[in-house]
Amino acid sequence: MDRYAWRDLGTRPLFFPALSLLLGALWSPGTDGPAELFLVCGVLLGAIGLALARLPGSHLAVLGALWMAGAGLARWESRVQVPQSLSRGGEAVVEGEAERVDRLDEATRVRLVVARAGPEDGTLESARFKLNLTLRGAPPPLLAGQRLRARVRLTPDTPAANPGEKDFTSVRRRQGVAFTGVADAGRVLVLSRATTWRWSMEDTRERLAEATHRVAPSRDSAALFLTLAAGRRAELDAEWEEAFSRAGLAHVLSVSGLHVAALALMTLALLRRLLVRAGARWRKLDARRVAAPAAVPFVWAYVLFTGSQPPAVRSAVMATVVLLGLAWWKRADGLNGLAAAALVLVMWAPSSVEDLSLRLSFLAVLGLVLLVPALRGALPFAKPDPGEPRRWARLWGQGRETMAQTLCASAAATLSGLPVAASAFGRVSLAGLLSNIIALPLCGLLTGLAAGGAALFVVAPPLAIPVLWAGAWASEALLWITRAFAAMPLASVEVPPLGGWAALYAFGLLTWALGSGRWRACGWLAPVALVAAALVPRLAPEPGLRVTFLSVGQGDAVVLSSRGHHALVDGGGSPNGADTGVRFVLPYLRHQNISNLELAVLSHPHPDHALGLISTLKEIPTARLWLPAGDEGGPLSRQVVAAARDASVETVEAGHPSLRLGEATLEVLGPPGAEERELLEGVNDRSVVLRVRHGDVTVLLPGDMEHDAEALLADTLDPVTVLKAPHHGSRTSSTQALVDRIKPRHVVFCVGRRNRFGFPHPEVEARYRAAGSECWRTDIDGAVTVESDGRDVRLVPHLTREPAGESARLAVDAHHSHR
C-alpha cells in the first residue's frame, strides 16, 4: 500500500463532496432556519454550480450545495412537534411506530416514533417526536415496525448533570428524541402486526439462539457467537464488555468493518471457486467479474440479519463499492469507498455524524488508509523480497510482514480514534497493539463461522449444527484470549479528554502521515498535544477547598477535595434504578483525576445514600471508612464495608477526633452519643453530621437528620457559609429554629428531578429564602460546586437555568427543532 500525500485527497472525486455533506450535518444544530430553506438553497446553488461547470471555481458552488443539503437533512431529522399540554412531560398517552426494540434482562427498551400524543385524560393530538421508552414487566411480543399505544410517564430529555457524565443529549436531539418514558408492559396496546419478513427473521434468530446455547461450551461463548451471528449483543454480560474494552478488542463486539470485510472476501472467494468448477460454459467468463457483484446480496443479507448496525452499514457500503469496482475492472480505493459510505449514511440518517460507534469506525478505517503506510515505512526493516529463492526465508518474511502490518493497523486505529475514545471513555487500550495480532485471525474465522452458520441455519438447520458448534468453541477461545490480555498490567491507560488540543493532535498526525520533507517534523505536534492535555489542567490554580454536590437523582453524593486530598460522603442510589456510582460518581472522580480517597463516609444506611457508595468503593481505594455509630451492623453497612476492602473502618459519633483533609478540617457533630441516640427513633436522625472548616468558610453536611436530631444538635451549631439541606428539604426537617441558628448563605438541595416525594417541599425552600439564603437544586442546577479560598466561596452550577417560562420551548412548533 503506497503512502498518501496531501494532493491525493483532491484526486479522489468523492472525498470533498462527502466532507462538505458531513460538515453541513455537523453544523446544523447551530442554526434556526427551517430545513426546507436549506434544501431549496442547496438545490439552487447546486444547479448554478453545474450550469457554470466550465468556469474556474464552479466546484465550490457544488460543495456549498452539499453543505446546505447536509444541514437541511439534519434539521429535517431533528425537528419535533410536541403538543403544548405535554411540553413539560408528565402522564400521557402516546401512539406511534416502534423504530427499535431491545430486550434486556429486566426490561424492554423501545424507540418509539410518536405520531399522536396527549394527556392521560385528554384527546390525542398530532405530534412528531421520538421517545425512548422503557417497558417494565413482560410486554407482548414486539418488533420494529409495529404500531403501539401506551400510557407512559414522559420526562423531557435533559443534558448530563455532572462533570464527566456521559452526555447523549446532542445525538438524541439530532435524532428528534424529545422525551424518555417509563410504562408498565401491561399498559401497552399493540395496534398493528409487524411485517411477515420481520417475524420470520426474529423467529429464525430465536431458534438460532436456542440451537447455539445447546452446543456451546458456556453461556458466554454462546452469547459472543450470537453477537456476531445475529447481532444479539445484549446477551453478553457487562463484565465481558469491560474485558473486551481493556484488551483492545471492543471492535469485535460490533458487527463492523472487520466482520463485513471478512465475509465479503470469503463470499467472493467461494463464489469464484464455484464458478470455476461449474463447467466449461462459465470458464469462458472472468470469474471475478461475475462473483464480485453476486457477493453483494450476501453482504447486505448479513448486515440486515444482524440488526443493521451503523458501523456494519458503513462497511457494507464500502464493500459494495469495492465489489462493484472489481466487476468493472476498477482498482479499489479506500478513500473513495469511505467517502461513498459517508455520503450514503448522512443522507440516510444525518444524526449518524454523532453516533459514537460510527465515529470510531470511520476514524479507524481512515487511520488504516492514511496511517498504516506511514507507520509501516517507519519500521526499521524492509518488506520481504517476493523473489527470495529459499522457501523458509520467504515464509519467515511473509509471517513477519503479516505481524508488522497487523501491528501497524492496530496502532493506526488506536491513534486515529484516540481523541474520541479519550472524550467518551477516558482511557485507551495498550493491550490492543498485541492482542489484535493474535486475535484477528481467529476473528476472521469466527466471522465466517457466524455468517455461514446463520445462513446455513436458515436453509437447513440440522446441517448448521456442526458449524454452530465450531463457532461456539472459537468464541470460547476468543474469550480466553480476551481474559488474558485484559488481565495484563497497563492493559488500558487513562487519557484525559483532549478538548481544544484535539485539533493540534489531528494536524500533527495528518502532517506526519501525508506530508513530505520538513513538514513531517510537525508530527511532533501530536504527542505535544497529548502532553499538554494532561498537564495544562494540572497547572491551573486550584481552590483551597472544592465541595461538589453531585446530581445523582433522589439521593446524596458529595465529593470534597483539598490540595490533592479527597473524601466522598455517600454515593446516591436507587433500588430499582441505574447504579448511581457507575453512572455519576465514578465518571466524576475520573474526570477530576481522583484515583484514591482519603476518606469515605456513609451518613446512614439507606439505599439513596449507600448503593452508589458500594459500587464506587469497589473501584476506588479508600484509606478510611466512617459509619454512623449504632447502625454499623445492617446489611447495607456490611456491603459498604466489604466494598471498601482494606480501608480502616471507624464508627463515629459526636466528639470523634477531627480529620485534616488538605487545608480543610472535618469535624464530626453527629450522631449524638449512645444515651441521646436512644431518644432518636429513625435512622435519618442518626446520620453522620459533618462540619467542614476552611479558614472562615464552613460547610455543613447533616445527612438526612430531621427535627429531633436538629433539636439535639442546636447548641453545637453556628452560622455556616454553605448548607446541604437536611433530608433533601423535607418538611420534617429544616425547622425554623435550625434556620435561625445557622443562617446559611447558600443552601443546596440534593433532590431528583420530579421526585415522587415532592422534595424540596415549597414551605422549606421559602423558609430558607426568607432568611436570606440563596437556594440551589441539583435537579435544576445539576452538580453544584463550592470553591473556597478560606475567606469566601463561589458556587458554580453545572447546568444553566432556563429563564422562567421557557421550559416549554420544547419545539411545540413543527418548524423548529428540539433544542
N, C-alpha and C positions, 0 to 999 in steps of 0.2 A: 504494500500500500504506500503510495507516494505521499509526501508531506504537502499539505495545502499551504498556499500563500494568500495574502490579502486579496490579490487580484482575482484569485479563483472564485471568490464569493460572487463577484459581478458576472462571471460567465455562467453561473447556474440560473436558468431563467425563472425558477420558482422561488429562489431564496428571498429576494427583496419583496416580491408580492406577498409572500407568506408573512414576512416580518411586519409589513405595513398593516395587514389584517390583524395580526396579533397585538400590535401596539394600539390600534384603534379599539379593540375589545378591552384591553387593559385600561385605557384612558377613560372609557365610557362613564364610570361612576362619578367622575368629577364634573359632569355637565348636567344641565337641567332641561335641555331641549328634547322634544319628543322623538321617538325612534323614526317615525315617518320622515321627519325633516332630514335626518342624517342619511337615510336610504335614498331619498329623492335627490339630494345634493350629490351623493355618491354616483348615482346613475348619470346625472348631467355632467359631472366632472369627468367620469369615465368616457362618456360619449365625445366630449371635447378632446380628450387626450387621443382617442382613436381617430377622430376626424383630422387632427393635426399630427398624425403619426410621423410624417416626413420631416417635421420641424425638430431641431435640437431641443431637448428638454421636455418633449411631449410625454415621455415616460413618467415624469414626475406627476403629471395630472392623473395618470392611471394609478400610480402608487397612492396619491391622495384620495382617489375614489375608493380604493380598497381600505384605506384607513377609515374613511367615513362609513363604509359598509360594515367594518368590524364594530365601530361604535354603535351604529344603528341596530345591528343584530343583537349586541349585548344589551342594549336598552330595551329592545323588544322582549327578550327573555326575562329581564329582571323586573319589568313593570308589574304592579299588582293593583287590584281593586278590592278594597275591603269595605263592607257595609259600615256606615257611621256608627251603628249600635255596637259593633264589635271592635272598634278601634283600640280599646283598652283591654281586649281579651275577655275572659270570664266564661261562664257556662254558655254553650252554643250547640246548635245542630248544624252539621256540615254535610255536604253531598258532593261527591266528585269521583274521579277515577284514580285507582291505585297505580302509581308510577313504578314503585319498587316495593317489594316485601322481603324483609329479613327476619328469619326466625331465630330467636335466641333461647337460652335455657329457660328463663322465667317470663319472657315477654315476647311480643312480636312488634317489630317496627315497620311502619308503613309510611312511605312518602305519597301523600295524597294531593292530587291536583284538584283544588276545590273550584266548583262551578257555581254552587249555590250555598248560601250560609245565612244564618240569622240567630237571634237569641232563642233560648230554650223555649220560651213561652210566646214567641212571635212567629211571623211568617218568614219564609226563606226568600232572600233577595239574590239577584245575580251577583256573582263575585268572580274574582280571578286572583288566586294566590295559591301557594303551596304550603303544606302543613306537614311537619314531622310528627307523626302520631305514634304513640306508644300504647299498645293494647295489653292490658293486664288480664291474665286468665287464658283460657283455651278458646281462641277465636274459631269461627267457621273456616273451612279451607279457603285460603286467599291466594290469589295470583295477580301479578301485574296485569292491568287491562280491565279488571273488574270495577264496576261502579258500586260505591258504598255510600251508606248514610250512617252517621254516628253521632251520638251525644257525647261531647267532649268538653274538657276544660282547657280553654286556649290561654296561652301565655305568650305575649309578644316577644319576638326574638330580640335578645339583648347582647351587647358585646361582652367580652371577657371582663370580669370584675376585679381581677387580681393581676399584679405583675407576674409574668412568667406563665400564666394560664393560657392554654391553647385557645386561640380565638378563631372561630369559624364564621364569624359574622359576615365578613366580606364575601366569602364564597356563597354563603346562604342567601345573602342579599342579591347577588348576581343571578342565583337560581330562582329568585322570586319567592323564597321561603319567608313568610311573614310571621308564622307562629310555630311554637311547639305545642303539643297537646297530649293529654292523657285521657284514656277512656277504658271502661270495663269492656272486655270482649263481648259480654252478653248484650251490650248496647249498640252493637254493630249490625246493621242490616245490609245484606248483600242484594243489590238491585239487579245485577246482571251477571251472567256466567262468562268466564274467560273463554277465549277462542279455543277451538279444539286442539290446535297445534301446541298451545301453551300447556294445556292439561296433559297432552301426550308427552311433552318434554319433561314436565315436572314428575309425571309418573315414572318415566324412564330413569330420572335422577334418583328417585326414591328406591327403585328396585336395584339400581346400580350400587347405592349406598348399602343396602341390606346384603347384597352379594359380596361386596368388598369386606364388610365387617366379619362375614363368616369365614373368610380365608386369610385375613390379616393376622400377623403375629401379635399385634397390640392395637388398642383403640387409637393411640396417637398415630401409628403408621397408617391406619385406615383413614384417619382424618386428613393427614398430609396428602395421601394419594387422591382423595376426593376433592381436595382443594385444587389440584391440577386437572383432574378428570372431569369435574362437574362444577367448579367454581364455588364449592361449599366451604368457604374459609371460616365461617362462624363455628364450625365443628372443632377447630383447633384451639387448644387451651391458650389463655393469655401468657402462661409461663413459656410456652414454646414460641409464641410471637416475640417475647423478650429475648429468648435464646437465639433465635434466627437473627434478630437485630444486632445483638452483641457479636455474633460470629461473622457479620458482614454478608449474610445470606438472605436478608429480608426480601430481596427481589424474587427469590424462589417462590414465595407465598402469593405473589400476584401474577396472574396469567398475563405475561407481557412479552417483550421482545425476545427473551431467551427461549420461551416455550413456543411462540408462534414461528420464530425463525427456524428452530429445530424441526418443528412439524412441517414447515414449508419445504425444507431441504429433504427431509425423509420422504415426504409425499412425492416430490419431484423425482427423486432417485427411484422410488418404487414404480411410479407410472412409466418412467423412461425405460426401466428394465422390462416391464410388462409389454410395452410396445415393441421392444426389440425382439421379444420372444413370441410375438403374436402371429408372425407369419411373414412371408415374402412381400405381401402387399404393403404392409406397414413399414418394412425395412427401406422402402424407397423414399420415405419421408424422413426428415430430420426429427428424431425422437424428442429432442429437447424443445423444439418449436411447438410440438403438439402437447407434450406433457406439462409444460410450464403453465399455459392458461387452464389446462384441465385440473391443475392443483389448486387453483384459486378457490373454487367452491368448497373444497375440503377445509381450507384455512378458515373461511368465514363460517362454516358449519361448526368448527371447534370453538371459535370466538362466541358464537351465538349460544352454544350449549353450555359454556362456562359463565354465562351471565353478561356478556358484552361489557366487560370492564374497560374503562377508558384506555389504560396502557395497552390492552390487547387490541382494541380498535386501532390505536396508533400503529401498532406493529403489523396488524393485518393490512392496513393501507400501504405501508412501506413494502410489505411482502408482495402485495398485488402489483405495485409499481415495478418491482424487480422482476417478477414472473412474467408480466406482460412485456417488459423490456426484452427478456430472453426470447419471447416468441417473435419479436420483431428484430432480433439481432442487434439490440441496443445494449450498450455497456451500462451496467447498473451503477448508479451514482448515489452515495449515501446522503449528501446534502439535498439533492433534488427529491429523494424519497422522503426524507424527514420533512422538507418543506411541503410536499404534497399531503403528508399526513396532517400537518398543522392546518393547512387550508381546509381539509375535509372536517376536522374536528371543530374548528372555530365556527364554520358555517353550520355544522350540525348542533353544537352545544357551545355557544360563546363562553359560558361560565367555566368551561374546562381550562381556561387560561389560569385559573386559580386552584385547580384541583391538585392537591399535594402529590399524589402518586403519579399523576400525569406529568407534572413539572419535573419530578425526579427522573421519570422515564425518558422524557425528551432530553434533559440535560445529560443523562448517561449516554444516550445514543450520540448526541452532539460531541461529547467527550471522546467516544470511540472513533468518530470520524475525524476529528481535528487533532486530538491529543495523542492518540496511540502512535501515529508515525513519528511524531516528535520525541515521544518517550522512548520508542524503540531505537531511534537514532542516537539517543543519549547513552545507551548501554555500551559498555566497553568491549564488546565482541561483535564480530561481523556475522551476517546471515550465512547459513550453511550453503556450501557450493553444490548445486544440483548435479554437477559433473563429477563429484567425488567417486573414484572407482572402488574404494574399499567400502563394502556394504555396512560393516559395523560402524565405521566413521560417519557414513551417510545417515544411518539410523540415529546415532547419537546426536548429530547435528540437528536432525529434524525434531527429535524429542526436546532438545534444549531450546530450539526456536519456538516450539509449541508452548513450553512453560514460560518463555520470555514474553510471547505475545499475550498469554493469559494474564501474566503479572501486569503488563502494560495496560491491558484492558481494564483490569480491576482498579489500578491506580487512576486511570483516566476517568472512570465512572465516579470514583471517590472524590477526586479533585474537582470535577465539573459540578457535582451536586453538593459540595461542601457548604456553600452559603445557605442553601435551602435547608439542608439537614441540620446545620447548626441552629438556624432560627426555629425549626419545627421541633427538634428533638434534643438540642443542646449537647449532642455528642456525635462522634464519628467512629466507625469501626476500623481498627487497625488489623484485626484478625482477618478481615476480608481479603487483604492483599495475598494471604497464603491460602485461606480456606477455599477461595474460588478456583485456585489451581487444581485442588484435589476434588472439589465438589462438582465443577462444571461438567466434566464428562459423565458423571453419574446423573446430573440433572438432565442432560440431553437424552440419556437412556430412559430416565423416568418420564420425561415428556412424551417420548414415543410410546411407552407402555400405557401412559394415561390416555392419550388421544386414541391410540389403537384399541385399547381395551374398551373405551367408551363406544367407539364406532362399531366394534365387533359385537358388543353387548346389545346395541340397537338391532343388529341384523340377526344374530344367533346367540342368545345369552349363554347356553351351555358351552359353546366354543370359546367364550371370553373368559371363563373361569381361570384357566392357566395363566392368561395374560394378567388378570387381576391379581392372582397370587404372586406372580413375579414382580408386579408393580408395587404391591404392598411390602414385599421384602426389600425392594430397592429403596422404598420410603423409610423402612426401618434402618437401613444402612446410612441414609442421609441424616436421619435423626441422631444417630450415633456420632457422625462427623460433626454435626452442629453442636451437640452437647460438649464434645471435646474442645472445639475451638472457643465456644462461649465461656468455658471454664478457665481459659488461659489468662494469666496476668496481663493487664493492659489490653484486653481484647477490644475494649472501646474506651475512648478518652473523651472527657468533657471538653466541649468547644463553645466559647461564648458566641452569641449572635454577632454577626459582623456589622449589621446596621449599615451606615454610610460607607464603611470600609469595603463593602462588597463590590462597589464599582471599581475601586483601585485593584482589588484582588482579581476581578474578571479581566480588567485591562492588562494587568501583568501576565496573566495566564495566556490570554489570546495573543499578546505581542510575542511571547516566547514561542508559542506554537505556530503562528502564522508569519511572524516577522523574519527578517534576514539581517545579517551583518550585525552592526552595533545595536540595532533595535531589539535584538533578542535579549540584550542585557536588562531590558525593562522587565524581564521575567522575575527579577528580584522583588518587584513591587508586590507580587502575590504573597510571599512569606512575610514581607514587611507589613502588609495589611493584616495578616493573621496575628502577628505580634502586637500591632497597635490595638487591634480589637480586644486583645486580652489584657494589655497593660494600661491603656488610657483610662478605662473606668476605675481601675485601682488607684490611679494617681489623682483622681478627682477628690476634692476635700470632702470628708465625711463628717456629719454632725456628731457631737459627743454622745448622743443617745438617739436611737431611732426605735420607735414603737409602732408596729404595723398591725392594725386590726383587720384581719383578712375577712373577705366576704365569702363565707362557707355555707350560705343558706341559713336555716334556723339553727344557729349554734355559735360557739365561740372558738376562735383560734387567734392568739396574739403572739407575735414574734418580737423579741427585744434584742437589740444589737448595740454594742458599745465597744469601739476600738478593737474589733476583731473577736469579741466575746459575745456569745449568743445564747438566748434562752427561748423556750417555747412554752406558752401557757395554753393548754387544751388544744384540740385539733378538730373540733366540729364533729359532725356525724349524723347520719340518718339511717335508722334500722332497715328501711326498705328502699333506700335511695343509693346514689352513687357514693363511692368511697371518697370522702372529703380530703383525706390525707393524700391519696394518689392524685386526685383531680386538682386540688387547690394548694395544699400546704407544701408538698414536695416540689412542685414546679416553682413555687415562690422561693423556697430555700435554694434550689439550684440556680434560679435567676440571680439571687444575691450572693452566689458562690459560697454558701454556707454548707460545709461538709460535715460538721460535727457541732454538738450542742454542749454547753457547759451545764445547763440545767433544763429539765423538762418538768412541768407541773401539771398534775391532774387536779383541777379545782374541786371536782366532786364526781362520783361515778354515775353519771347519766350519759346515755348514748350520744346526745348532741354535743358532748364535750370530749368523750373518751374514744369513740370509734375511729375518728381520724387520727388521733394521737397514737393508737395502736399501729396502724399501717405506717405512720411516719417513723416511729421509733424502730420499726423493723429494718428501715433503710438508712437512717441517720443515727450514728452512735451518740450517746449522751453520757456525761460523767456522773450526773446526779439525777435522781427522780424524787420529786416531792409528792406525797399523797396526804390527803386530809386525815388527821388523827381520828380514829374511831370508825373509819369507813374503808380501811385498807384490805379487808378480807372478802369483799364481794367478788362476783365473777368478772365484772368489768375491770376492777382494780387488779385482779390476778392476771388478766390478759395484758394489761398495760405493763405490769412488772415483767412478764415473760417476754414481751416485745423489746423491753429496754435491755435485756440480756445482762451485760457486765456492769450496768450502772449501779452506783451506790444508792440504795433505796432508803428514804427517810420519811417517817410520818411527822408532820409538822402541825403546830398549833401556835396560838398567840404566845409571843415571847421566845420563839425559836431563834437561834442566832442568825443575824442577817448575813446576806451573801453579797460579796463585791463582784460586780459584773462590769469589767472595764472601768469607766468613770462613774458608773451608777451603782446604787446600793439597793438591794431588795430586802424589804422588811416584812415579816410575817405578822399580820394583825389578827388573823382568824384562821381556823375556827377557834372559839374560846377554849379554855381549859376543860378538863373532864367534868368537873362539877357543873359548870354552866352549860356544857353541851347536853347534859341530861335534860335541861329545860327546853331544848330545841327539838321539835318533833320531826321536821322534814330534813331530807338530805340537802336541799338547797341551802338551808340556814347553816349547815356545817361545811360550807365551801371554804377553800383556802382563799384568804383575802390578802393581797399583796399591795404594799405601797412602794413605788419606785421613786427614789430620790436622785436627782441630778442637779446639783447646785441648788438654785432657788426654785427649780421645777419639780413638781410632784405629780405622779400618775397613779391613780388608784384603780386596782383591778379587784373588784369584790366578788367575782364569780357569779353565782345565782342567789346570793343571800336575799332574804325577804325581810319584812318589817320586824320580826322577832330578833333576828341577828343584828339588824341595824340598830335596834334599841340597846343591845348589849355592847356594841362597839362604839356607840356615840361618843363616849368620853375619850376614846383613843384617837378620834379623827380630828383633823384640822382642815382648813381650806386647801383645796387642791387645784392644780392647773388643768388637768385632764382627768375625766372620769369615764370608765366604761360603765354604762348604765347597769345597775344590778338587775338580774333576771330578765334581761332583754327589754326592760322598760314596761314590765307588767304592773298592774295596779296594786299587786300585793307587795310591791317594793317601792323604793324611791319616795319614802314618806316625806311630808313637808319638813319634819324635824331634821331628817338627813340632809335635805337640800339646803336648809338654812344653816346647818352646821358646816358643810364642806364648801359651799358656794363655788362650784366648778365653773371655770371659764369656758370649758369645752366639754361636751358630753357626747360619747359615741354609743349609739345603739347597734348592737350586733344582732341583726334580725334577717330573716329570709323574706324574699320578695313575695308579697301576697300570702304570708304565712297564715295558717288556719287559726292561730290564736289571736290575731289582730294586733300583735306587738309591733311597735310600741303603742300602748294604749294612749289615746289622744290627750286624756287629762294629765298623764305623766309627762308627756312631751311639753304640754302647756305649762306645767309646774316649773320645769327647768327654764323654759323661755322667760317666764315671769321673773325668775331670779337673775336674769341677765346672761344665762348660758347660751352659747352657740351650739346648736344640735347638729349632729352628723349621723347618717344612717348607712349601714353597709348595703342595704337593699337598694338604695338610690345612688349613693356616692361610690359604691364599690369599696375596695380596700381603702382604709383611711390611715395615712402615715403621719405620725407625730415626729417632728425633728426638733431636737432641743440643743441649745448651746450652753445650757446651765443657767441662763438668765431669762430666756423667753422661748416660746415654741412657735413652730409653723406647722399647720395641718394641711396635708396635701391629699385630696381625694383622687382615686384612680379614674373615676368617671366624671364627666361634666354633666351637671344637672341641666335638664331641658327647662326653658322658661315656662312659667305657669301657663297652662292651657295649650301647650304644644305637644303634649304626649299623644294627641290624636292625629299628629301628622304622619300617620301610618299609611299614607298613599290612599286616601279614600277617593282620590280622583284617578280615573282609569288612565289618564295621560301622563302620570308621574310615577316613577319607580319608588319602591320602598327604600327609604334611606335611614 
